[in-house]
Amino acid sequence: MSHAPAQLRPPVGLVVGGICGMISAFLYTGANIALRQSVALDPFLVAAVKALPTVVVLLPMLIWMRQAGRPIATSTQWVGRFILVALIGQFVGNGAFQVALQQIGLAASVPITLGVLIIGGAILGRLILGEPVSKVKILAMVTLIAAVIILSLPHSGESNLDSVSKTDVLWGAGFLWGALCAAASGAAYSLFGVTMRQAMTGGLSAPVAMFISGCVGSVSLWSFYLVRSGWQQLWVVTADQWWVMLIAGILNFSAFVALAIALKALPVVAVNLINASQVAMAALAGVLMFHEPLTGTLMSGIALTFTGLLILTAGRRKG
């Protein structure tokens, strides 16, 4: 029985990285589907429950790391700034994304958020981290900006969104607000990502950074929700709704872990390209599962988002 030459076989690390990258994309899509199913609930309650699994899983892990003598942080100089940015990421990132799902659905929210996240990451990377912005990156950003603008336009066609009337979607009253929330979410995520990179470079381990973010989200979002709505509203939430919110948090945390493994085995460009499949998955889920309108505007915006990501990937490969 013949065997392929060793040099023709892909390294195990690359295979594992590719598999983890795809798993991450599927898990993030699953989390977004669960969040879409929770649009009838208060968005800040959904975001608060979503943050809990990260705290529950990482707390015993950090305790074990301490007891085993493994370093969890070599410096705490970035903790204060990271807590502030984590607060923005939880309220504006997670909260605004949930509002966007209520207003414009899954198929439009994901590409807008992802597009603004990449644009914001490039801009903040230049301003904060001093990373260069190449001509190819500028072209990709322009393409993504065009995609976000197109996706932010009111979609013609029938609407089946839970909290928006057909008139709102057609004339843009609710749709514009939803698009702005998706864009704000992407901007908050990009700020969080850049600051998290700073914090980890400055001495925090990834588990500590994620644990801090989860704690900030749990404490602040739960406090905000309870002050605004009170304990009584919690009894209205059904058991199924609690489970769906918890599943969203578990899937989101699991996706981040899979993404971290993929980033160790593959170049960032390859992982970003694999993870960009979320755009197509979100569009399919929105249309097939939630009967969101599939319009020419939506398809054009998604196509431009893919184009921008491909340009960005090609440029990084050449670099």
LUMNU-840989 format. One line per 4 residues: number of its first residue (from 1); their letters; for each residue x, y, z of C-alpha. Coordinates in pm, whole numbers. Each point is the difference from the previous one (the first is absolute). Last residue first. Layout:
# residues N
NUM) A) X:Y:Z ~ ...
END
This chain:
# residues 319
319) GKRR) 266:4145:244 ~ -130:-193:-301 ~ -206:-220:229 ~ -125:305:187
315) GATL) -125:160:-322 ~ -180:-314:-112 ~ -177:-25:337 ~ -114:362:-1
311) ILLG) -123:-30:-358 ~ -188:-319:90 ~ -158:168:304 ~ -112:295:-210
307) TFTL) -149:-228:-263 ~ -186:-202:264 ~ -152:320:140 ~ -85:114:-353
303) AIGS) -191:-324:-61 ~ -186:41:330 ~ -101:355:-92 ~ -117:-105:-345
299) MLTG) -201:-290:142 ~ -171:227:254 ~ -84:267:-256 ~ -130:-258:-247
295) TLPE) -234:-131:268 ~ -27:-314:212 ~ -268:93:255 ~ 38:-163:343
291) HFML) -186:-328:34 ~ 151:-78:341 ~ 147:-342:-68 ~ 60:5:-376
287) VGAL) 68:370:-63 ~ 183:90:320 ~ 184:-333:15 ~ 116:29:-360
283) AAMA) 115:360:47 ~ 174:-86:326 ~ 182:-292:-160 ~ 113:218:-292
279) VQSA) 137:267:232 ~ 142:-257:242 ~ 220:-122:-287 ~ 220:294:99
275) NILN) 145:-227:270 ~ 186:-197:-264 ~ 142:318:-152 ~ 91:139:340
271) VAVV) 176:-326:90 ~ 199:1:-323 ~ 107:361:46 ~ 95:-52:366
267) PLAK) 248:-268:-109 ~ -85:-350:120 ~ 89:-222:296 ~ -15:236:299
263) LAIA) -286:200:-155 ~ -204:-319:-41 ~ 34:-79:370 ~ -120:351:92
259) LAVF) -294:-33:-240 ~ -105:-328:161 ~ 8:169:343 ~ -198:298:-131
255) ASFN) -259:-232:-154 ~ -39:-183:331 ~ -68:330:178 ~ -264:101:-257
251) LIGA) -158:-346:4 ~ -29:4:379 ~ -141:353:3 ~ -259:-72:-269
247) ILMV) -91:-324:179 ~ -64:200:316 ~ -236:233:-187 ~ -184:-295:-157
243) WWQD) -29:-174:338 ~ -147:306:169 ~ -252:37:-284 ~ -105:-364:34
239) ATVV) -52:44:375 ~ -232:295:-64 ~ 76:362:86 ~ -291:161:182
235) WLQQ) 159:-70:338 ~ 294:220:-94 ~ -228:301:-45 ~ -70:11:375
231) WGSR) 365:45:90 ~ 7:363:-116 ~ -3:150:-348 ~ 246:291:2
227) VLYF) 195:-71:317 ~ -6:-375:-75 ~ 119:45:-359 ~ 281:239:86
223) SWLS) 125:-218:284 ~ -10:-314:-216 ~ 184:180:-279 ~ 268:145:227
219) VSGV) 75:-309:209 ~ -17:-263:-275 ~ 172:209:-265 ~ 288:110:223
215) CGSI) 42:-357:121 ~ 4:-135:-356 ~ 255:260:-113 ~ 221:-71:299
211) FMAV) -20:-374:-69 ~ 88:51:-367 ~ 307:205:91 ~ 102:-251:267
207) PASL) -39:-295:-238 ~ 203:183:-271 ~ 292:72:232 ~ 65:358:110
203) GGTM) 354:139:-31 ~ 15:301:-230 ~ -38:-202:-320 ~ -319:-145:147
199) AQRM) -127:346:95 ~ 89:153:-335 ~ -167:-284:-189 ~ -307:44:221
195) TVGF) 1:370:-81 ~ -1:-69:-374 ~ -279:-256:31 ~ -215:217:227
191) LSYA) 30:296:-235 ~ -97:-224:-294 ~ -293:-147:196 ~ -128:349:84
187) AGSA) 16:106:-365 ~ -180:-317:-109 ~ -275:57:257 ~ -38:361:-107
183) AACL) -45:-118:-360 ~ -265:-252:104 ~ -175:270:207 ~ 10:242:-294
179) AGWL) -149:-267:-226 ~ -281:-62:249 ~ -80:370:28 ~ -2:30:-380
175) FGAG) -233:-300:-28 ~ -251:129:253 ~ -91:317:-185 ~ 122:-119:-342
171) WLVD) -301:43:-221 ~ -50:-362:-101 ~ 119:-149:329 ~ -209:234:214
167) TKSV) -306:-53:-219 ~ 29:-378:31 ~ -6:30:379 ~ 304:-78:208
163) SDLN) 15:-209:317 ~ -17:-359:-121 ~ 151:35:-344 ~ -216:-153:-274
159) SEGS) 35:269:-260 ~ -112:-23:-360 ~ 206:172:-262 ~ 212:311:-32
155) HPLS) 300:23:226 ~ 73:333:169 ~ 364:100:-63 ~ 249:-97:270
151) LIIV) 118:-301:-199 ~ 98:233:-284 ~ 192:231:234 ~ 173:-295:172
147) AAIL) 103:-146:-337 ~ 136:334:-120 ~ 203:28:321 ~ 124:-355:-58
143) TVMA) 121:91:-348 ~ 170:314:129 ~ 166:-206:274 ~ 124:-259:-249
139) LIKV) 147:276:-218 ~ 168:153:308 ~ 142:-341:92 ~ 138:-38:-353
135) KSVP) 160:343:21 ~ 171:-101:325 ~ -89:118:350 ~ 300:-45:231
131) EGLI) -48:-100:366 ~ 76:274:253 ~ -180:-181:281 ~ -241:275:101
127) LRGL) -64:206:-314 ~ 83:-261:-265 ~ -162:-291:180 ~ -293:228:78
123) IAGG) -56:64:-371 ~ 50:-363:-106 ~ -213:-134:285 ~ -273:251:-76
119) IILV) -21:-114:-361 ~ 5:-366:104 ~ -266:48:270 ~ -205:222:-232
115) GLTI) -18:-283:-255 ~ -71:-268:260 ~ -284:200:157 ~ -156:83:-337
111) PVSA) 46:-358:-123 ~ -161:-147:317 ~ -295:239:31 ~ -138:-44:-353
107) ALGI) -70:-376:-2 ~ -81:-13:372 ~ -294:239:20 ~ -47:372:-57
103) QQLA) -160:136:318 ~ 17:-273:263 ~ 337:-126:-123 ~ 128:357:12
99) VQFA) -116:32:362 ~ 199:-315:84 ~ 305:146:-172 ~ -41:320:203
95) GNGV) 12:-192:327 ~ 293:-224:-92 ~ 233:269:-135 ~ -139:316:160
91) FQGI) -58:-134:349 ~ 251:-286:16 ~ 272:154:-215 ~ -32:337:171
87) LAVL) 38:-166:340 ~ 292:-201:-136 ~ 158:332:-104 ~ -20:129:358
83) IFRG) 127:-329:145 ~ 288:-1:-251 ~ 107:349:101 ~ 19:-98:367
79) VWQT) 167:-338:-66 ~ 273:130:-230 ~ 272:43:265 ~ -68:-341:151
75) STAI) 327:-170:-99 ~ 129:-357:-28 ~ -349:-150:3 ~ -140:-354:23
71) PRGA) 331:-168:77 ~ -15:-375:66 ~ 75:-103:357 ~ -238:-295:-5
67) QRMW) -215:166:267 ~ -24:316:-206 ~ -87:-189:-319 ~ -263:-202:187
63) ILMP) -164:318:132 ~ 8:145:-352 ~ -177:-308:-139 ~ -253:2:282
59) LLVV) -95:360:-89 ~ 17:-50:-378 ~ -308:-219:-48 ~ -246:186:223
55) VTPL) 121:344:-111 ~ -23:-77:-374 ~ -334:-174:50 ~ -149:315:161
51) AKVA) 54:256:-280 ~ -295:-120:-213 ~ -234:42:297 ~ 90:369:22
47) AVLF) -24:52:-378 ~ -349:-152:-7 ~ -107:213:298 ~ 140:306:-176
43) PDLA) -196:-77:-317 ~ -332:-27:192 ~ -176:-305:-140 ~ -196:-45:-325
39) VSQR) 331:-10:-190 ~ 99:-330:164 ~ -21:-222:-309 ~ 248:231:-173
35) LAIN) 239:-52:292 ~ -27:-377:-47 ~ 70:42:-372 ~ 296:225:82
31) AGTY) 143:-266:232 ~ -41:-264:-271 ~ 177:226:-248 ~ 284:50:246
27) LFAS) 17:-379:46 ~ 8:-64:-375 ~ 277:258:-55 ~ 201:-139:291
23) IMGC) -37:-356:-128 ~ 130:119:-338 ~ 306:155:162 ~ 49:-304:222
19) IGGV) 6:-226:-307 ~ 246:227:-179 ~ 227:19:304 ~ -9:-376:54
15) VLGV) 95:-55:-365 ~ 274:262:19 ~ 139:-149:320 ~ 4:-350:-148
11) PPRL) 225:120:-281 ~ -150:-47:-348 ~ 134:-311:-175 ~ 190:63:-318
7) QAPA) 338:22:176 ~ -57:-339:159 ~ -36:-171:-335 ~ -340:-164:-43
3) HSM) -12:-364:109 ~ -15:-311:-214 ~ -157:-326:113
END
